[in-house]
Amino acid sequence: MTVREPLAFRVRPRTLSGVLGQERLVESLSRSVEMKSPFSFVLFGGPGTGKTTIAEAYSRDMGIHFKKLNAVTASKKEMQEAIEESRGFSHAIIIVDEVHRLDKAKQDLLLPYVEDGTFFLIGATTANPYVSLNRAIRSRCRVFEVFPLTEDEVCQGLRRAADSQDGLQGKWKFADSAYSFIARLSGGDLRFALNLLEACSIQFPRGEEIDERMVSTIERVPNYAMDKDEEEHYDSVSALQKSIRGSDVDAALYYLARLCIAEDLDSIKRRLPIIAYEDVGLANPAAVDRCHKAIEVAEKAGFPEAVIPLAFTVCELALSPKSRAAVDSIHATMDFAREKPFLVQDYLKLTPVSLSEEEKYDYGRPDIWEKIQYLPELLKDRRFFQENLLTRSNYEKALNSERERLLKQGRTSDLASLKKSRNGK
C-alpha cells in the first residue's frame, strides 16, 4: 500500500513565484535567478515559515542540479557522496535542513568546497546562525531571515490547498471563519495550518461546511513553537523579562500566558526569581520574597491552577519600582577584582599573625564595627555600590540615606585607637 504524502508536502510551491509572503527575500532571490548568478545563503526563521520550500524553489528556478540533506540524519559518508555528485555539474546546490545541527567536523568538511565553488550551500535553520554556525561557513553565506506569515497569508495558503488538484481538490467546503481560526492558531506556521486543514478533511464528511466550531473540536491550543530546543521558546522567556523590566504588565502577562499554555513551568520557575533579584531587587525586596513563595505554590498545584500564583507575582514584579543597583554593582566589582586582586588586611584575616591584641579585630565591640576600614588601603576611597538615585522606592531611599550617613562618618584602619574610644567615639 502506498502512503500518500501529507497535504503540507503535496501543495508546496515549486517556484519562487508561488511562495507566500517574504516579498523582499523572494525579490532578492528572483534577481539572482534572472542574472543566472547563484550564491550561498542561510535561511533563518521559525518552523513552517517556508525555508526549505524557498530553497528548493530557488534551485528549480535557477535550473541547476541540487541535492537535499538533513543535518540531523545525514552521515559524513552521505555528505561526501553529495559533494562528489556535485563535481559532475558545472553548477550545483546542496540544501542542508537544520544546518545548525551540523557538528564542527561536518561543517569543516563542507567549507573548502563552498570556498572553491564545487557547490553553493543553502542552509535552513530555526537557530540564530550568528550563534550556531561556524564563523568560516557563515562568512561565506548571506543570511536571510524568513518571517512568520500573516493571518491573511496563511488564509491564502489554506484556500489554495483546499482547491488545488494536489490538495483537497475542492471536495470539502470551509467557512471563512474556519480559515481565520486555523490561521490564528497557526502563529504564522503554514505547515501547522495545513496539517490542521487536512485533519479536518479526515474528521468531517464531504458536503458539510466546516466552520470554526468544528475546527475547535480538533484543536484549540495555539501553535507557539514552544519546543524547548527552539529559538521561539528562548525568545518568549527573554520577552517576559524585558516586559517586566519595562513595567509593561500587559506584555508580561502575554508572554507568561504563552509559557503557561506550553506548561513550561521549569523555565518560568528558573527565570522569575532572577528577574525579581535582577530588575526589582532593592526597590521592593518583599516582592522578591513573594516571588519565591508563588513559585512554591505553583509547583505544588501544577497546571492549570499554577497560573494563578504565577500571574500574581508577574503582575507585582511588572508594577513594582525597579532597581538594578545590586546586580550592576556586583558585575562592576567583579570586573575590577579580576584586574586588581588586592590582599586582605591583616586584621580581617581568619588567623592573623604578628598583630598585638590592640591591632586585632574585636568580636566583642559592635560599637566600632561600622567605623573599621574593610577595603584594602589603596582602595579605601573606592565606591563599588552603584546606588539608584532615580528610585521611587521608600525602602531603597532609606538604604541610600544609611549609606550616605556611613560615608560621612568615615572609616579607619587604626583599630588600636578605635578600641580605646568609648562607644566608637
DASUL-V249499 format. One record per pair of residues at least 24 apart in sequence whose C-alpha atoms are under 10 Angstrom apart, sorted by the first residue. I is the first residue (numbers start at 1). J is the second residue. D is the distance in Angstrom with one decimal. If there is no record, write none. Layout:
i = [I,I]
j = [J,J]
d = [D,D]
//
This chain:
i = [6,6,6,6,6,7,7,7,7,7,7,7,7,7,7,7,7,8,8,8,8,8,8,8,8,8,8,8,8,8,9,9,9,9,9,9,10,10,10,10,10,10,11,11,11,11,11,11,11,11,11,11,11,12,12,12,12,12,12,12,12,12,12,12,13,13,13,13,13,14,14,14,14,14,14,14,14,14,15,15,15,15,15,15,15,15,15,15,16,16,16,16,16,16,16,16,16,17,17,17,18,18,18,19,19,19,19,19,20,20,20,20,20,20,20,20,20,20,21,21,21,21,21,21,21,21,21,21,22,22,22,22,22,22,22,22,24,24,25,25,25,25,25,26,26,28,29,29,29,29,29,29,30,30,30,32,32,32,33,33,33,33,33,33,34,34,35,36,36,36,36,37,38,38,38,38,38,38,38,38,39,39,39,39,39,39,39,39,39,39,40,40,40,40,40,40,40,40,40,40,40,40,40,40,40,40,41,41,41,41,41,41,41,41,41,41,41,41,41,41,42,42,42,42,42,42,42,42,42,42,42,42,42,42,42,42,42,42,42,42,43,43,43,43,43,43,43,43,43,43,43,43,43,43,43,43,43,44,44,44,44,44,44,44,44,44,44,44,44,44,44,44,45,45,45,45,45,45,45,45,45,45,45,45,45,46,46,46,46,46,46,46,46,46,46,46,46,46,46,46,47,47,47,47,47,47,47,47,47,47,47,47,47,47,47,48,48,48,48,48,48,48,48,48,48,48,48,48,48,48,49,49,49,49,49,49,49,49,49,49,50,50,50,50,50,50,50,50,51,51,51,51,51,51,51,51,51,51,52,52,52,52,52,52,52,52,53,54,54,54,55,55,55,55,55,55,55,55,55,56,56,56,56,58,58,59,59,59,59,59,62,62,62,63,63,64,64,64,64,64,65,65,65,65,65,65,65,66,66,66,66,66,66,66,66,66,67,67,67,67,67,67,68,68,68,68,68,68,68,69,69,69,69,69,69,69,70,70,70,70,70,70,70,70,70,71,71,71,71,71,71,71,71,71,71,71,71,71,71,72,72,72,72,72,72,72,72,73,73,73,73,74,74,75,76,76,76,79,79,79,80,80,80,82,83,83,83,83,83,83,84,84,85,85,86,86,86,86,87,87,87,87,88,89,89,90,90,90,91,91,91,91,92,92,92,92,92,93,93,93,93,93,93,94,94,94,94,94,94,95,95,95,95,95,96,96,96,96,96,97,97,97,97,97,98,98,98,98,98,99,99,99,99,99,99,99,99,100,100,100,100,100,100,100,100,100,100,101,101,101,101,102,102,102,103,103,103,104,104,107,107,107,107,108,108,108,110,111,111,111,111,112,112,114,114,115,125,126,126,126,126,127,127,127,127,128,128,147,147,148,148,148,148,148,149,149,149,149,149,149,150,150,150,150,150,150,150,151,151,151,151,151,151,151,151,151,151,151,151,152,152,152,152,152,153,153,153,154,154,154,154,154,154,154,154,154,154,154,154,154,155,155,155,155,155,155,155,155,155,156,157,157,157,157,157,158,158,158,158,158,158,158,158,158,159,159,161,161,161,162,162,162,162,167,167,168,168,168,170,171,171,171,171,172,172,172,172,172,172,172,172,172,173,173,173,173,173,173,173,174,174,174,174,174,174,174,174,174,175,175,175,175,176,176,176,177,177,177,177,177,178,178,178,178,178,178,178,178,179,179,179,179,180,180,181,181,181,181,181,181,181,182,182,182,182,182,182,182,183,183,184,184,185,185,185,185,185,185,185,186,186,186,186,186,187,187,187,187,188,188,189,189,189,192,192,192,193,221,221,222,222,222,223,223,223,224,224,224,224,225,225,226,226,226,226,226,226,227,227,228,228,228,233,233,233,233,233,234,237,237,237,237,238,240,240,240,240,240,240,241,241,241,241,241,241,241,241,241,241,242,242,242,243,243,244,244,244,244,244,244,244,244,244,244,244,244,244,245,245,245,245,245,245,245,245,245,245,245,245,245,246,246,246,246,247,247,247,247,247,247,247,247,248,248,248,248,249,249,249,249,249,249,249,250,250,251,252,252,252,252,252,253,253,253,253,253,253,256,256,256,256,257,257,257,259,260,260,260,260,260,260,261,261,261,263,263,263,263,263,264,265,265,265,265,265,265,265,265,266,268,268,269,269,269,269,269,269,270,272,272,272,272,273,275,275,275,276,276,276,276,276,276,276,276,277,277,277,277,277,278,278,278,278,278,278,278,279,279,279,279,279,279,279,279,279,279,280,280,280,280,280,280,280,280,280,280,280,281,281,281,281,281,281,281,281,281,281,282,282,282,282,282,282,282,282,282,282,282,282,282,282,282,283,283,283,283,283,283,283,283,283,283,283,283,283,283,283,284,284,284,284,284,284,284,284,284,284,285,285,287,287,287,287,287,288,288,288,289,290,290,291,291,320,320,321,321,321,321,321,322,322,322,322,322,323,323,323,323,323,323,323,323,324,324,324,325,325,325,325,325,325,325,326,326,326,326,327,327,328,328,328,328,329,329,329,329,329,330,330,330,331,332,332,332,333,333,333,333,334,336,340,342,342,342,342,342,343,343,343,344,344,344,344,345,345,345,345,345,345,346,347,347,347,348,348,348,356,357,357,358,358,358,358,358,358,358,359,359,359,359,359,359,359,360,360,360,360,361,361,361,362,362,365,365,365,365,366,366,367,367,367,367,367,367,367,368,368,368,368,368,368,368,368,368,369,369,369,369,370,370,370,370,370,370,371,371,371,371,371,371,371,371,371,371,371,371,372,372,372,372,372,372,372,372,373,373,373,373,373,373,374,374,374,375,375,375,376,377,377,380,380,380,381,381,381,383]
j = [167,191,194,195,198,161,162,166,167,168,191,194,195,196,197,198,199,48,158,161,167,190,191,192,193,194,195,196,197,198,53,166,167,191,194,195,161,164,165,166,167,168,157,158,160,161,162,164,165,166,167,168,194,50,52,53,54,56,57,157,161,166,167,191,50,53,54,56,57,53,54,55,56,57,58,59,60,61,53,54,55,56,57,58,59,60,61,62,53,54,55,56,57,58,59,60,61,57,58,61,54,57,157,50,53,54,57,157,49,50,54,149,150,153,154,156,157,190,49,50,146,147,148,149,150,152,153,154,49,50,54,145,146,147,148,149,144,146,54,144,145,146,147,54,58,144,54,55,57,58,61,62,58,61,62,58,61,62,58,59,60,61,62,63,61,62,62,61,62,63,64,62,62,64,91,92,93,119,120,121,93,114,117,119,120,121,122,140,141,142,93,94,95,114,117,119,120,121,122,123,137,138,140,141,142,143,95,120,121,122,123,124,137,138,139,140,141,142,143,144,95,96,97,99,121,122,123,124,125,129,133,137,138,140,141,142,143,144,145,146,97,98,99,122,123,124,125,126,127,128,129,141,142,143,144,145,146,98,99,100,123,124,125,126,127,128,129,143,144,145,146,147,124,125,126,127,128,129,144,145,146,147,148,231,232,125,126,127,145,146,147,148,187,188,189,224,225,230,231,232,125,126,146,147,148,188,189,190,191,192,224,225,230,231,232,126,146,147,148,149,186,187,188,189,190,191,192,193,194,225,126,146,147,148,149,188,189,190,191,192,124,146,147,148,149,189,190,191,97,122,123,124,125,126,144,145,146,147,95,96,97,98,122,123,124,125,124,122,124,146,93,94,95,96,97,121,122,123,124,93,94,95,122,93,122,92,93,94,95,122,91,92,93,91,92,89,90,91,92,93,89,90,91,92,93,94,119,91,92,93,94,95,119,120,121,122,92,93,94,95,96,121,93,94,95,96,97,122,123,94,95,96,97,98,99,123,95,96,97,98,99,101,102,123,124,95,96,97,98,99,100,101,102,103,106,107,123,124,125,96,97,98,99,100,101,102,103,97,98,101,102,102,106,106,105,106,109,106,109,110,106,109,110,119,109,110,113,114,118,119,118,119,118,119,113,118,119,120,113,117,118,119,118,118,119,117,118,119,117,118,119,120,117,118,119,120,121,117,118,119,120,121,122,118,119,120,121,122,123,120,121,122,123,124,121,122,123,124,125,122,123,124,125,126,123,124,125,126,127,123,124,125,126,127,129,132,133,124,125,126,127,128,129,131,132,133,134,125,127,132,133,132,133,134,132,133,134,133,134,133,134,136,137,134,136,137,137,136,137,138,140,136,137,140,141,140,231,229,230,231,232,229,230,231,232,230,231,188,189,186,187,188,189,190,183,186,187,188,189,190,183,184,186,187,188,189,190,179,180,181,182,183,184,185,186,187,188,189,190,179,180,183,184,188,183,188,190,179,180,182,183,184,186,187,188,189,190,191,193,194,179,180,181,182,183,184,190,193,194,183,183,190,191,193,194,182,183,190,191,193,194,196,197,198,194,197,194,197,198,194,197,198,201,194,198,197,198,201,206,201,205,206,207,200,201,204,205,206,207,208,209,210,201,206,207,208,209,210,211,200,201,207,208,209,210,211,212,215,209,210,211,212,210,211,212,210,211,212,213,215,209,210,211,212,213,214,215,216,210,211,212,215,211,212,211,212,213,215,216,220,222,212,215,216,219,220,222,223,222,223,222,223,216,219,220,221,222,223,224,221,222,223,224,225,222,223,224,225,223,224,223,224,225,222,223,225,223,261,262,258,261,262,258,261,262,258,259,261,262,258,262,258,259,261,262,263,264,262,264,262,264,267,258,259,262,264,267,267,267,268,271,272,271,268,271,272,275,314,318,271,272,274,275,276,278,279,314,317,318,275,279,318,314,318,272,275,276,279,280,314,315,316,317,318,319,320,322,275,276,278,279,280,317,318,319,320,321,322,323,324,279,318,319,322,315,316,317,318,319,320,321,322,315,317,318,319,311,314,315,316,317,318,319,315,318,318,311,314,315,317,318,310,311,312,314,315,318,307,310,311,314,307,310,311,307,303,304,306,307,310,311,303,304,307,302,303,304,306,307,303,295,298,299,302,303,306,307,310,299,295,310,294,295,296,298,299,310,295,310,313,314,317,313,314,317,318,313,314,316,317,318,320,322,323,322,323,324,326,327,322,323,324,325,326,327,328,317,318,320,321,322,323,324,325,326,327,316,317,318,319,320,321,322,323,324,325,326,317,320,321,322,323,324,325,326,327,396,321,322,323,324,325,326,327,387,388,391,393,395,396,397,399,320,321,322,323,324,325,388,391,392,393,394,395,396,397,399,316,317,320,321,322,323,393,394,395,396,395,396,313,314,316,317,320,313,316,317,313,316,317,316,317,392,393,391,392,393,394,396,388,390,391,392,393,387,388,389,390,391,392,393,396,386,387,388,385,386,387,388,389,391,396,385,386,387,388,385,386,384,385,386,387,383,384,385,386,387,384,385,386,384,384,385,386,383,384,385,386,384,384,379,375,376,377,378,379,375,376,377,374,375,376,377,373,374,375,376,377,413,376,374,413,415,373,374,375,416,415,416,414,415,416,417,418,419,420,413,414,415,416,417,418,419,414,415,416,419,415,416,419,415,419,418,419,423,424,423,424,418,419,421,422,423,424,425,411,415,418,419,421,422,423,424,425,411,415,418,424,406,409,410,411,412,424,406,407,409,410,411,412,413,414,415,418,424,425,410,411,412,413,414,415,418,424,410,411,412,413,414,415,411,412,413,411,412,413,413,412,413,411,412,413,407,410,411,407]
d = [9.3,9.9,8.9,7.5,8.0,7.8,9.6,8.1,6.1,8.1,8.9,6.5,6.8,9.7,8.5,6.4,9.7,9.5,9.9,8.4,8.6,8.1,5.7,8.4,8.6,5.5,6.4,9.8,9.5,8.6,9.3,9.5,9.4,8.6,9.3,9.8,8.8,9.5,9.5,5.8,6.5,10.0,9.1,9.9,8.3,6.1,9.5,7.4,8.8,5.9,5.9,9.6,9.2,8.8,9.9,6.7,9.5,9.9,9.3,9.6,9.0,9.3,9.7,9.7,9.7,7.0,8.5,9.2,7.1,7.6,8.6,10.0,7.3,5.1,8.7,9.5,7.3,8.5,8.7,8.0,9.7,8.0,4.4,6.8,8.7,6.7,6.1,9.7,8.8,6.6,9.1,8.9,5.3,6.2,9.5,8.8,7.2,8.7,9.8,9.5,9.5,8.7,10.0,8.0,8.0,7.1,8.4,9.4,9.2,8.4,9.8,7.7,9.7,6.4,8.2,8.2,7.3,9.6,9.3,9.5,9.3,8.4,8.8,6.4,8.0,9.8,6.6,9.2,9.2,9.2,9.6,9.1,6.7,6.9,8.8,8.1,9.8,9.9,9.4,7.1,8.2,7.8,9.9,8.2,8.9,10.0,9.3,9.7,9.9,7.0,9.6,9.6,7.8,8.4,9.1,9.1,9.9,8.3,7.5,8.9,9.7,6.5,5.3,8.8,9.1,8.3,9.5,9.5,6.6,9.0,9.9,8.4,7.4,9.4,8.6,9.2,8.8,9.8,7.3,9.9,9.0,9.9,9.5,9.2,6.0,7.7,8.5,9.2,7.7,8.2,8.4,9.4,9.8,8.0,9.7,8.6,4.9,4.8,5.6,8.4,9.8,9.6,7.0,4.9,6.5,9.1,9.8,8.2,6.4,5.1,6.5,8.9,9.9,8.4,9.8,7.9,4.3,4.4,5.6,7.3,9.5,9.3,10.0,8.5,7.9,5.5,4.4,5.8,7.5,7.8,10.0,9.9,8.0,9.8,6.3,6.2,4.8,6.1,8.4,9.9,9.6,10.0,9.6,7.5,6.0,4.8,6.3,8.5,10.0,9.9,8.8,9.9,8.7,6.2,5.0,5.9,6.4,9.7,9.9,10.0,8.3,6.1,5.1,5.7,6.9,6.8,7.1,7.2,6.1,4.7,5.7,8.5,8.1,6.6,5.1,7.5,8.3,10.0,8.6,5.7,4.7,6.1,7.6,8.8,9.4,8.0,5.2,8.3,9.3,7.5,7.3,6.8,10.0,8.8,7.7,9.9,7.8,8.2,7.6,7.2,8.8,6.7,9.8,9.9,8.5,8.9,6.3,8.7,7.9,8.8,9.9,7.3,8.9,9.8,9.4,9.9,9.9,9.8,7.9,9.0,9.2,9.6,7.5,4.3,5.2,4.8,6.8,8.9,9.8,9.6,9.8,6.5,6.5,5.4,6.6,7.0,5.6,6.4,7.8,9.9,9.5,7.6,9.0,8.9,9.2,8.5,7.8,8.3,8.7,9.8,8.7,5.9,7.9,9.2,9.8,9.2,6.8,9.6,8.0,8.7,7.0,9.6,9.1,8.6,6.4,9.2,9.9,10.0,9.6,9.5,9.5,9.6,7.0,9.4,9.6,9.9,6.7,8.2,8.0,9.6,9.9,7.8,9.3,10.0,9.8,8.8,7.1,9.3,9.1,9.4,9.9,9.9,9.8,9.5,9.5,8.2,8.6,6.2,5.9,7.4,7.1,9.0,6.9,4.9,6.3,8.7,9.5,8.9,5.5,4.5,5.6,7.2,8.9,9.1,9.7,10.0,8.1,6.4,4.9,6.1,8.6,10.0,8.5,5.8,4.6,6.1,7.6,9.4,10.0,7.3,6.0,4.9,6.3,9.1,9.2,9.7,8.2,5.4,4.7,6.4,7.5,8.9,9.0,9.7,9.5,9.8,6.2,6.0,5.6,5.5,7.7,5.6,5.3,8.6,8.9,10.0,9.6,9.8,10.0,9.6,8.2,7.0,8.4,9.3,6.1,7.2,9.6,9.9,9.9,9.7,9.8,9.2,9.9,8.9,8.8,6.7,8.4,8.2,8.5,8.3,9.7,8.2,8.8,9.7,9.7,8.2,7.8,9.9,7.6,7.5,9.0,10.0,9.9,9.8,9.8,6.6,6.2,9.5,9.8,9.7,6.1,7.9,9.4,8.7,9.0,9.5,8.3,8.9,8.1,7.4,6.4,7.9,8.8,7.3,4.8,6.2,8.8,9.9,8.8,5.2,4.7,5.9,7.1,10.0,6.6,6.3,5.2,6.3,8.4,8.5,6.1,4.7,5.8,7.7,7.5,6.3,4.9,6.3,8.7,8.5,6.1,4.9,6.6,9.6,7.2,5.5,4.7,7.1,8.4,5.4,5.8,5.6,8.9,8.9,8.8,8.9,8.0,8.1,6.0,8.0,6.5,8.3,7.0,9.1,5.5,5.9,8.9,8.6,9.2,8.2,8.8,9.3,8.4,9.5,9.9,9.3,9.2,8.9,7.3,8.3,7.0,9.0,7.2,8.4,8.7,8.2,8.2,7.4,6.1,9.8,8.8,10.0,9.5,7.7,9.2,7.5,9.9,9.6,6.7,6.4,8.6,9.0,6.9,5.6,9.0,9.9,7.4,8.2,9.6,9.6,7.3,4.4,6.3,8.5,9.3,9.3,8.0,4.3,6.8,7.3,8.2,9.1,9.8,8.3,5.9,9.2,9.7,9.2,7.2,9.3,8.9,5.2,6.3,9.4,8.4,8.0,6.7,9.7,9.6,9.4,8.1,7.7,9.7,9.7,8.6,8.5,8.8,8.3,8.5,8.5,5.6,8.9,8.2,9.3,6.8,7.9,5.9,9.5,7.4,9.0,5.6,6.4,9.3,8.1,6.1,9.4,9.1,8.9,10.0,9.6,9.6,7.4,9.8,8.8,8.2,8.8,8.5,8.2,10.0,7.3,6.5,9.9,7.3,9.9,10.0,9.8,7.7,8.7,9.4,9.3,8.1,8.9,9.4,9.8,9.0,9.3,8.0,7.9,9.8,8.9,9.6,6.3,7.6,9.1,6.7,8.8,7.9,5.3,6.4,7.5,7.3,7.9,9.3,7.6,6.8,6.8,4.9,6.3,9.1,9.5,9.7,9.9,8.6,5.4,4.7,6.3,9.0,9.9,6.3,5.9,5.1,7.6,9.3,7.6,8.4,8.9,6.0,5.3,8.9,9.6,9.4,6.6,4.6,4.2,7.9,8.1,6.5,8.9,9.4,8.3,7.8,9.3,9.8,8.1,8.8,6.0,9.1,7.8,8.3,9.2,9.9,8.1,7.6,8.9,8.8,9.2,9.0,9.9,9.6,10.0,7.4,8.9,9.9,8.4,7.4,6.9,4.2,5.7,8.3,9.4,6.3,5.2,7.6,9.3,6.9,5.8,6.0,8.2,8.7,9.0,7.8,8.9,8.7,10.0,7.5,9.9,9.2,7.6,9.1,9.0,8.3,9.4,9.7,9.6,9.3,7.2,9.1,8.9,8.1,9.9,9.0,8.2,7.6,9.1,6.3,9.5,8.6,8.5,9.5,9.7,8.5,9.0,9.3,8.1,9.6,9.5,9.4,9.2,7.5,7.8,7.6,9.5,9.1,9.5,9.1,9.0,9.2,9.1,9.8,7.9,7.9,9.1,6.2,9.4,9.8,8.6,9.7,9.9,9.2,9.1,9.3,9.7,9.9,7.4,9.7,7.8,9.1,8.0,9.0,7.4,8.3,9.3,6.4,4.3,7.8,9.0,9.3,7.9,9.4,9.1,5.8,7.8,8.4,6.7,9.3,9.5,9.4,7.2,9.4,9.8,9.3,7.4,9.2,8.8,9.1,9.7,8.0,4.5,5.5,7.5,8.2,8.4,9.1,10.0,6.2,7.6,10.0,7.6,5.8,8.6,8.5,5.2,6.6,8.5,8.9,9.4,9.2,6.9,7.7,9.5,7.1,9.5,6.9,9.8,7.0,7.3,9.2,8.7,8.2,7.6,7.9,8.2,9.7,8.6,9.9,8.0,8.3,8.5,6.8,9.2,9.9,9.3,9.0,9.5,9.0,6.9,8.3,9.4,9.4,9.6,9.1,8.3,7.8,8.4,8.5,8.5,9.5,9.6,9.3,8.5,8.5,9.4,6.1,8.8,8.8,8.5,9.0,9.4,9.0,8.6,7.9,9.0,10.0,9.7,8.2,9.8,9.3,9.3,9.9,6.6,9.5,9.8,9.3,9.9,9.9,9.0,8.3,8.4,7.9,9.0,7.7,5.9,8.6,7.6,5.8,8.7,8.5,9.4,9.5,8.9,5.7,5.7,5.4,8.9,9.3,8.3,9.9,6.7,8.6,9.6,6.8,6.5,4.4,5.2,6.9,9.4,9.8,9.8,9.8,9.1,7.0,5.6,6.5,7.7,7.0,8.3,9.4,9.2,8.0,6.0,7.8,7.3,7.2,9.9,9.9,9.3,9.6,8.4,7.6,5.9,9.6,8.6,7.7,5.7,5.6,5.3,8.6,9.0,9.0,7.1,7.6,5.2,7.9,6.5,5.3,8.6,9.7,9.8,8.8,6.8,6.9,7.7,8.4,7.0,9.0,7.2,7.8,8.6,9.3,7.6,9.8,6.9,6.7,7.9,8.9,9.5,8.0,10.0,9.2,9.7,8.8,8.2,9.4,8.8,7.2,6.1,6.2,9.9,9.8,9.2,9.6,7.3,8.2,8.2,8.8,6.4,9.6,8.9,6.9,9.2,8.8,8.5,8.7,8.7,7.5,7.2,5.5,5.4,5.7,9.4,9.8,9.7,7.4,7.5,8.2,9.3,9.6,9.2,9.4,8.3,6.9,9.4,9.5,6.0,5.0,5.4,8.3,7.9,7.8,9.1,9.7,7.3,8.9,9.0,9.4,6.0,8.3,10.0,9.8,9.2,10.0,9.2,6.7,9.2,8.5,8.7,9.6,7.0,9.7,8.5,8.0,6.4,9.5,9.4,7.8,8.0,6.2,8.1,8.9,10.0,9.3,8.7,8.5,9.7,7.5,9.8,9.1,9.8,8.4,9.5,6.9,4.7,8.3,9.3,7.2,8.7,9.1,7.5,5.4,5.1,8.8,9.6,8.7,10.0,7.1,8.0,9.6,7.3,9.4,9.3,8.7,8.1,9.9,7.9,8.3,8.6,8.6,8.8,9.7,9.4,9.8,8.5,5.2,5.4,8.8,9.6,8.9,6.7,7.4,8.7,9.0,6.8,4.7,8.3,9.4,9.9,9.5,8.4,7.6,9.1,8.9,7.5,9.7,8.9,8.2,9.8,7.6,6.5,4.5,6.3,8.8,9.9,9.3,8.1,7.4,9.5,8.6,5.1,5.2,6.0,7.9,7.2,8.2,9.8,8.4,4.9,4.8,5.1,8.4,9.0,8.3,8.5,7.8,9.7,10.0,9.3,9.2,9.6,8.2,8.6,9.1,9.6,9.7,9.9,9.9,9.9]
//
